[in-house]
Amino acid sequence: MKLKFITDVSKLYSCLSELKPYQKIIDDAKASGNKEAEYEAILKATQVWSDSLIKKFGIKVTVIGKENLPTEGGVLFVGNHQGNLDPLIMYNAIDTVPFGSIAKKEILKVPKYNKWMERINCIFLDRGNPRASLKSITTAIELINDKFSVLVFPEGTRSQSTEMGTMKSGAFKIATKTKAPIIPFSINGTFKLFEEHGKIVPGEVFVKIHPPINTVDMTKEESRSLPSIVEQIVADGVRELNELYPIQ
């Protein structure tokens, strides 16, 4: 088990070298305020990184509903959270616009990956600190207003199964405050790749991208209902995926 863990870590870090060509492009674009160049380089970098890791670990990703992916940024992606590999899978599945994922602050302790996550506009959430959490939401709102998309798992913790927890309402303020479209997604099978074994194993993951939800001109009542509506859409999607492609 220890050897396998070391091998997993080695693969995770080996892929960082493939991001090197994009580092200066992104940093220079940020410094000069060239959003178009920055976003283009981030999209290319995350696609290269996710493609490489998925191949190294023997993971197959099947995506349904790709026609629902946006062609322009400033979108809030909202989905369920089964396992630690969910962000990797979604960086592979969403290949039309760059986005930053909202991650727990503990990832800041992971050497090298922490710097890259900051570089590609990920947001780090301190769930135990309300003031810091509010700041994270504000940062996400600023990104959306700059036409950069954000991805969030509002359950707040991994289900490690096909079941879902309750989606917390805070994340939805990112959309209602910016009038950004919400694109729900359902993901199934990631917990089988790591959580069940304590190591990364080959397997298949299934993702369903749902049609966007327009938040422009929403009433206050409709806004309050958003979390439960999206939760139902995502849960139905997980069930559908599990029926079409049963997880063994």
LUMNU-110764 format. One record per residue: residue number from 1; residue in three letters; z, y, x of N, C-alpha, C in turn. Coordinates in steps of 0.02 Angstrom, whole numbers, plus 50000, padded with zeros to 5 digits. Each point is the difference from the previous one (the first is absolute). Layout:
  drenro  fiti     nZ     nY     nX    caZ    caY    caX     cZ     cY     cX
     NUM   ALA      Z      Y      X      Z      Y      X      Z      Y      X
...
//
This chain:
  drenro  fiti     nZ     nY     nX    caZ    caY    caX     cZ     cY     cX
       1   MET  50000  49939  50042  50000  50061  49958  50000  50063  50043
       2   LYS  50041  49999  50054  50004  50058  50044  49933  50013  50034
       3   LEU  49966  49946  50022  49935  50007  50031  49950  50029  49952
       4   LYS  50001  49977  49937  49955  50025  49950  50012  50073  49987
       5   PHE  50063  50021  49999  50017  50070  49989  49971  50043  50056
       6   ILE  50007  49976  50062  49974  50037  50057  49925  50006  49995
       7   THR  49967  49946  49978  49928  50000  49992  49979  50051  49947
       8   ASP  50037  50003  49944  49985  50048  49947  50006  50072  50026
       9   VAL  50053  50014  50036  50011  50067  50028  49944  50018  50049
      10   SER  49981  49950  50040  49946  50011  50049  49935  50019  49965
      11   LYS  49984  49966  49945  49940  50016  49962  50004  50070  49969
      12   LEU  50059  50017  49973  50009  50065  49969  49988  50056  50049
      13   TYR  50025  49991  50061  49994  50053  50051  49932  49999  50034
      14   SER  49968  49942  50004  49935  49997  50033  49948  50041  49962
      15   CYS  50008  50005  49934  49952  50037  49960  50007  50075  50008
      16   LEU  50056  50023  50027  50008  50072  50010  49951  50027  50051
      17   SER  49979  49958  50048  49953  50022  50050  49933  50019  49968
      18   GLU  49984  49969  49943  49937  50015  49966  50002  50068  49965
      19   LEU  50060  50028  49994  50006  50067  49969  49992  50056  50052
      20   LYS  50004  49982  50063  49999  50050  50054  49941  50049  49994
      21   PRO  49938  49976  49986  49944  50048  49996  50008  50054  49947
      22   TYR  50043  49987  49951  50008  50048  49944  50058  50049  50011
      23   GLN  50042  49985  50049  50060  50040  50010  49984  50073  50015
      24   LYS  49956  50011  50049  49984  50069  50019  49962  50036  49945
      25   ILE  49956  49963  49966  49961  50031  49945  50047  50026  49946
      26   ILE  50047  49958  49981  50048  50019  49947  50044  50058  50023
      27   ASP  50028  49993  50061  50045  50052  50025  49964  50067  50008
      28   ASP  49939  49999  50026  49962  50062  50008  49982  50031  49933
      29   ALA  49982  49957  49952  49983  50024  49933  50061  50032  49966
      30   LYS  50058  49969  50007  50061  50029  49972  50015  50067  50032
      31   ALA  49992  50004  50067  50016  50062  50036  49954  50057  49980
      32   SER  49937  49984  49985  49951  50052  49983  49996  50012  49924
      33   GLY  50035  49958  49961  49998  50008  49928  49937  49974  49967
      34   ASN  49965  49956  50036  49937  49972  49974  50017  49938  49958
      35   LYS  50013  50011  49935  50021  49946  49956  49946  49946  49993
      36   GLU  49938  50021  49996  49946  49952  49990  49997  49950  50058
      37   ALA  50003  50025  50062  49998  49957  50058  50063  49956  50004
      38   GLU  50057  50030  49984  50064  49962  50001  49998  49942  49951
      39   TYR  49980  50014  49938  50000  49949  49948  49949  49945  50014
      40   GLU  49942  50020  50026  49949  49950  50017  50024  49953  50054
      41   ALA  50033  50028  50052  50025  49959  50055  50057  49954  49977
      42   ILE  50043  50026  49956  50056  49959  49975  49973  49941  49960
      43   LEU  49950  50012  49958  49970  49945  49961  49970  49947  50046
      44   LYS  49963  50022  50050  49970  49952  50047  50054  49961  50038
      45   ALA  50051  50036  50023  50053  49968  50039  50037  49947  49959
      46   THR  50018  50017  49938  50038  49952  49959  49958  49940  49980
      47   GLN  49935  50010  49992  49956  49944  49985  49993  49953  50059
      48   VAL  49991  50029  50060  49995  49959  50061  50065  49961  50011
      49   TRP  50056  50034  49992  50066  49969  50011  50012  49943  49951
      50   SER  49989  50014  49936  50014  49949  49948  49952  49941  50005
      51   ASP  49936  50014  50013  49951  49946  50008  50019  49954  50057
      52   SER  50020  50030  50055  50018  49961  50060  50061  49956  49987
      53   LEU  50052  50029  49970  50061  49961  49989  49989  49944  49950
      54   ILE  49963  50014  49947  49987  49949  49949  49963  49940  50030
      55   LYS  49953  50014  50045  49963  49946  50033  50046  49961  50047
      56   LYS  50041  50036  50038  50045  49967  50048  50049  49954  49965
      57   PHE  50023  50020  49941  50050  49960  49964  49969  49951  49951
      58   GLY  49934  49999  49994  49968  49952  49956  50011  50014  49927
      59   ILE  49999  50064  49982  50012  50020  49930  49933  50019  49967
      60   LYS  49990  49977  49939  49941  50018  49961  50023  50045  49943
      61   VAL  49966  50057  49993  50017  50047  49947  49943  50003  49950
      62   THR  50016  49985  49937  49951  50004  49946  50018  50059  49955
      63   VAL  49953  50045  49991  50013  50061  49961  49957  50000  49937
      64   ILE  50033  50009  49943  49966  50006  49936  50005  50074  49978
      65   GLY  49947  50026  49971  50002  50069  49974  49986  50053  50052
      66   LYS  49961  49984  50052  49986  50049  50052  49962  50060  49973
      67   GLU  49967  49991  49942  49964  50056  49970  50049  50055  49978
      68   ASN  50064  49984  49996  50050  50050  49980  50028  50039  50059
      69   LEU  49980  49983  50061  50023  50038  50058  49968  50070  49999
      70   PRO  50038  50050  50020  49974  50069  49999  49952  50014  50057
      71   THR  49958  50050  49991  49956  50022  50053  50025  50065  50031
      72   GLU  50052  50029  49970  50031  50060  50027  50075  49990  50004
      73   GLY  50031  50035  50047  50072  49993  50010  50042  50039  49949
      74   GLY  50065  50000  50012  50045  50034  49954  50020  49956  49942
      75   VAL  50007  49935  50014  50016  49950  49949  50068  49969  50015
      76   LEU  50037  49981  49949  50062  49963  50009  49988  49927  49982
      77   PHE  50005  49956  50049  49995  49928  49988  50070  49972  49987
      78   VAL  50007  49963  49945  50066  49974  49980  49995  49926  49986
      79   GLY  50043  49959  50031  49996  49929  49989  50065  49963  50011
      80   ASN  49997  49935  49990  50060  49958  50009  50010  49983  50073
      81   HIS  50060  49977  50015  50020  49988  50070  50028  49929  50007
      82   GLN  49959  49954  50025  50022  49930  50008  50027  49985  50069
      83   GLY  49971  50032  50052  50020  49980  50067  49985  50053  50052
      84   ASN  50024  49987  50061  49992  50047  50055  49927  50013  50019
      85   LEU  49956  49954  49983  49930  50008  50018  49959  50039  49949
      86   ASP  50032  50023  49946  49964  50038  49948  49962  50060  50028
      87   PRO  50031  50042  50042  49963  50059  50025  49938  49979  50040
      88   LEU  50007  49950  50043  49943  49975  50038  49943  49980  49954
      89   ILE  50016  49962  49948  49949  49976  49953  49967  50059  49965
      90   MET  50039  50050  49980  49971  50056  49963  49959  50046  50046
      91   TYR  50018  50004  50064  49957  50039  50045  49933  49966  50009
      92   ASN  49998  49935  49991  49937  49963  50003  49962  50005  49935
      93   ALA  50035  49997  49944  49968  49999  49934  49971  50067  49980
      94   ILE  50035  50055  50018  49976  50067  49982  49960  50027  50059
      95   ASP  49934  49997  49993  49956  50018  50056  49956  50060  49986
      96   THR  50017  50039  49949  49959  50057  49983  50031  50067  50018
      97   VAL  50066  50004  50001  50035  50062  50017  50060  49983  50044
      98   PRO  50018  50046  50046  50060  49989  50039  50062  50014  49958
      99   PHE  50056  49970  50019  50062  50014  49964  50059  49986  50046
     100   GLY  50056  50031  49983  50063  49986  50034  50045  49963  49953
     101   SER  50035  49950  50025  50046  49963  49957  50070  50028  50008
     102   ILE  50039  49994  49946  50070  50019  50003  50040  49939  50022
     103   ALA  50035  50006  50056  50035  49944  50030  50074  50016  50011
     104   LYS  50041  49949  50005  50071  50012  50013  50010  50028  50071
     105   LYS  50049  50042  50008  50010  50036  50063  50015  49954  50059
     106   GLU  50023  49938  49986  50017  49954  50054  49940  49984  50044
     107   ILE  49939  50008  49973  49940  49986  50040  49993  50049  50057
     108   LEU  50032  50057  49995  49999  50048  50055  50030  49972  50064
     109   LYS  50037  49946  49994  50031  49968  50059  49952  49952  50035
     110   VAL  49942  49987  49970  49953  49953  50030  49956  50037  50051
     111   PRO  50008  49984  50065  49963  50037  50051  49924  49997  49989
     112   LYS  49967  50054  50017  49927  50008  49997  49973  50002  49929
     113   TYR  50020  49952  49959  49977  50001  49931  50025  50062  49964
     114   ASN  50061  50022  50017  50028  50059  49967  49956  50061  50013
     115   LYS  49976  50007  50062  49957  50057  50017  49933  49997  49964
     116   TRP  49973  49939  49995  49936  49993  49965  50006  50013  49925
     117   MET  50056  49978  49972  50010  50013  49929  50007  50075  49986
     118   GLU  50033  50035  50044  50005  50072  49993  49930  50031  50007
     119   ARG  49961  49974  50047  49933  50028  50013  49954  49993  49939
     120   ILE  50007  49945  49964  49955  49989  49942  50032  50025  49935
     121   ASN  50051  50042  50007  50031  50035  49942  50041  49955  49954
     122   CYS  50031  49949  50028  50048  49962  49960  50063  50042  49990
     123   ILE  50037  49984  49949  50060  50038  49982  50060  49953  50001
     124   PHE  50054  50022  50032  50058  49957  50008  50056  50021  49953
     125   LEU  50023  49951  49962  50048  50013  49946  50069  49975  50017
     126   ASP  50049  50044  49994  50070  49982  50008  50031  49994  49931
     127   ARG  50002  49938  49974  50022  49989  49931  50073  50017  49989
     128   GLY  50039  50002  50055  50071  50015  49994  50016  50074  50003
     129   ASN  49949  50041  50008  50010  50072  50008  49956  50037  49950
     130   PRO  50029  50022  49944  49961  50033  49947  49961  50060  50025
     131   ARG  50030  50040  50044  49966  50060  50025  49939  49980  50042
     132   ALA  50008  49949  50043  49945  49977  50041  49945  49968  49957
     133   SER  50021  49965  49947  49952  49969  49955  49958  50053  49965
     134   LEU  50032  50055  49980  49964  50055  49968  49950  50031  50048
     135   LYS  50020  50005  50063  49955  50027  50051  49939  49955  50008
     136   SER  50010  49934  49997  49945  49953  50006  49951  50009  49942
     137   ILE  50026  50009  49940  49958  50012  49941  49960  50065  50009
     138   THR  50033  50051  50027  49967  50064  50012  49943  49992  50051
     139   THR  50012  49961  50052  49948  49987  50050  49941  49964  49969
     140   ALA  50014  49951  49956  49946  49964  49966  49960  50047  49955
     141   ILE  50033  50045  49967  49967  50049  49957  49954  50045  50042
     142   GLU  50024  50020  50059  49959  50042  50044  49937  49963  50023
     143   LEU  50008  49936  50016  49942  49960  50021  49949  49994  49943
     144   ILE  50025  49986  49940  49955  49994  49943  49963  50066  49989
     145   ASN  50035  50055  50005  49968  50066  49991  49948  50014  50054
     146   ASP  50007  49968  50058  49951  50006  50054  49946  49947  49994
     147   LYS  49996  49966  49942  49949  49949  49986  50006  49939  50045
     148   PHE  50063  49985  50020  50014  49939  50036  50040  49955  49953
     149   SER  49981  49937  49995  50031  49956  49951  50066  49970  50026
     150   VAL  50040  49977  49953  50066  49971  50016  50007  49934  49962
     151   LEU  50032  49952  50032  50013  49935  49968  50074  49987  49998
     152   VAL  50024  49976  49942  50072  49990  49992  50013  49936  49962
     153   PHE  50057  49968  50017  50025  49941  49965  50064  50021  49964
     154   PRO  49996  50022  49937  50058  50030  49967  50057  49952  49984
     155   GLU  49990  49934  50007  50057  49955  49990  50054  50013  50052
     156   GLY  49979  50023  50059  50047  50019  50051  50022  49943  50046
     157   THR  49988  49939  49980  50018  49942  50041  49952  49943  49985
     158   ARG  49996  49952  50046  49954  49944  49990  50027  49951  49948
     159   SER  49956  49977  49956  50021  49950  49951  50001  49930  50030
     160   GLN  49959  49990  50052  49993  49935  50034  49982  49944  49951
     161   SER  49962  50019  49948  49979  49951  49949  49945  50033  49958
     162   THR  49978  49963  49949  49950  50027  49954  50033  50044  49946
     163   GLU  50066  50001  49999  50036  50043  49953  50002  50072  50026
     164   MET  50013  50046  49955  50004  50071  50019  50066  50031  49980
     165   GLY  50021  50048  50041  50058  50039  49982  49979  50061  49960
     166   THR  50047  50042  49982  49985  50060  49961  49974  50055  50047
     167   MET  49947  50033  49980  49974  50055  50039  50042  50062  49990
     168   LYS  50022  50030  50054  50040  50060  49997  49956  50061  49985
     169   SER  50027  50046  49963  49959  50056  49975  49984  50054  50052
     170   GLY  50042  50005  50053  49993  50055  50048  49930  50005  50030
     171   ALA  49971  49943  50017  49935  50001  50033  49945  50030  49957
     172   PHE  50008  49995  49935  49948  50024  49955  49996  50076  49996
     173   LYS  50053  50033  50024  49999  50073  50004  49945  50024  50047
     174   ILE  49982  49958  50049  49947  50018  50047  49936  50013  49961
     175   ALA  49987  49959  49950  49939  50009  49959  50007  50055  49948
     176   THR  50057  50001  49966  50007  50049  49945  50005  50072  50027
     177   LYS  50028  50008  50059  50005  50067  50030  49933  50025  50026
     178   THR  49956  49954  50019  49936  50019  50030  49941  49989  49953
     179   LYS  50013  49967  49943  49947  49982  49952  49950  49952  50033
     180   ALA  50024  49961  50048  49956  49953  50034  49991  49937  49958
     181   PRO  49942  49969  50004  49991  49936  49965  50043  49946  50031
     182   ILE  50025  49955  49958  50037  49941  50024  49954  49940  49996
     183   ILE  49995  49964  50055  49962  49937  49998  50050  49943  50011
     184   PRO  50015  49963  49946  50046  49943  50007  49964  49942  50036
     185   PHE  50039  49961  50035  49973  49939  50029  50051  49944  49994
     186   SER  49975  49939  49994  50042  49940  49997  49984  49958  50062
     187   ILE  50052  49974  50032  49991  49959  50060  50038  49935  49990
     188   ASN  49969  49945  50020  50033  49935  49990  49987  49954  50060
     189   GLY  50055  49973  50026  49995  49950  50053  50029  50019  50067
     190   THR  50018  50064  50009  50024  50020  50067  50066  49968  50019
     191   PHE  50043  49987  49951  50065  49970  50016  49992  49930  50028
     192   LYS  49942  49969  49985  49986  49933  50026  49980  50002  50074
     193   LEU  49979  50058  50023  49976  50007  50068  50056  50010  50051
     194   PHE  50057  50026  49977  50055  50013  50047  50069  49981  49973
     195   GLU  50017  50028  49943  50069  49993  49975  50021  49928  49990
     196   GLU  49956  49957  49978  50018  49930  49987  50011  49960  50064
     197   HIS  49972  50024  50055  50001  49961  50062  50040  50033  50056
     198   GLY  50011  50065  49993  50034  50036  50054  49954  50012  50059
     199   LYS  49936  49988  49991  49949  50012  50050  49934  50010  49962
     200   ILE  49952  50030  50033  49936  50012  49967  49956  49938  50004
     201   VAL  49975  49978  49942  49958  49941  49997  49933  50018  49968
     202   PRO  49947  49962  50014  49936  50012  49967  50004  49990  49925
     203   GLY  49958  50034  49963  50000  49993  49928  49954  50049  49967
     204   GLU  50003  50003  49934  49956  50044  49963  50041  50046  49955
     205   VAL  49978  50062  49996  50033  50050  49958  49949  50029  49952
     206   PHE  50022  50015  49940  49955  50025  49949  50024  50069  49976
     207   VAL  49953  50045  49995  50016  50069  49980  49955  50020  49942
     208   LYS  50029  50032  49950  49961  50028  49945  50010  50075  49999
     209   ILE  49944  50037  50004  50002  50073  49995  49985  50018  49927
     210   HIS  50046  50035  49969  49992  50018  49929  49965  50067  49992
     211   PRO  49972  50014  49942  49969  50065  49988  50051  50057  50008
     212   PRO  49976  50058  50021  50046  50057  50011  50029  50027  49935
     213   ILE  50060  50028  50006  50034  50032  49944  49998  50075  50013
     214   ASN  49971  50038  49956  49995  50072  50007  50066  50033  49979
     215   THR  50028  50040  50045  50064  50033  49983  49991  50073  49980
     216   VAL  49938  50024  50002  49987  50070  49980  50012  50007  49925
     217   ASP  50034  50053  49981  50014  50015  49930  50047  49950  49967
     218   MET  50037  49962  50039  50050  49955  49971  50057  50040  49970
     219   THR  50025  49978  49943  50059  50031  49971  50062  49976  50038
     220   LYS  50056  50033  49989  50062  49979  50032  50020  49930  49979
     221   GLU  49988  49985  49937  50016  49933  49975  49956  49947  50033
     222   GLU  49936  50015  50008  49955  49953  50034  50020  49991  50073
     223   SER  50020  50054  50031  50022  49996  50070  50062  49956  50008
     224   ARG  50046  50006  49952  50061  49959  50002  49984  49926  49990
     225   SER  49946  49986  49965  49981  49930  49985  49960  49968  50057
     226   LEU  49978  50041  50048  49956  49975  50053  50028  49939  50037
     227   PRO  50063  50003  50023  50025  49942  50038  49995  49934  49961
     228   SER  50019  50001  49937  49998  49938  49961  49928  49978  49986
     229   ILE  49956  50049  49989  49929  49983  49987  49969  49968  50062
     230   VAL  50010  50032  50058  49971  49973  50062  50031  49933  50018
     231   GLU  50066  49995  49990  50033  49936  50014  49969  49943  49959
     232   GLN  49986  50013  49936  49970  49949  49957  49930  49982  50024
     233   ILE  49961  50051  50019  49932  49987  50024  50002  49956  50063
     234   VAL  50044  50018  50046  50005  49963  50063  50025  49929  49988
     235   ALA  50051  49993  49958  50028  49933  49985  49948  49956  49966
     236   ASP  49962  50029  49953  49947  49961  49968  49948  49978  50051
     237   GLY  49986  50044  50048  49952  49984  50052  50023  49943  50044
     238   VAL  50065  50000  50017  50027  49945  50041  49994  49934  49963
     239   ARG  50017  50001  49935  49995  49939  49959  49928  49976  49997
     240   GLU  49954  50047  49991  49929  49982  49997  49977  49969  50066
     241   LEU  50019  50030  50055  49981  49973  50065  50029  49930  50010
     242   ASN  50062  49991  49977  50033  49935  50009  49968  49946  49956
     243   GLU  49971  50021  49944  49965  49952  49957  49931  49982  50028
     244   LEU  49966  50052  50026  49933  49989  50028  50003  49963  50067
     245   TYR  50050  50020  50041  50007  49972  50067  50073  49979  50010
     246   PRO  50020  49943  49972  50070  49980  50004  50026  49996  50072
     247   ILE  50058  50030  50012  50031  49998  50065  50036  49934  50009
     248   GLN  49981  49963  50050  50029  49933  50012  50067  50007  50037
//
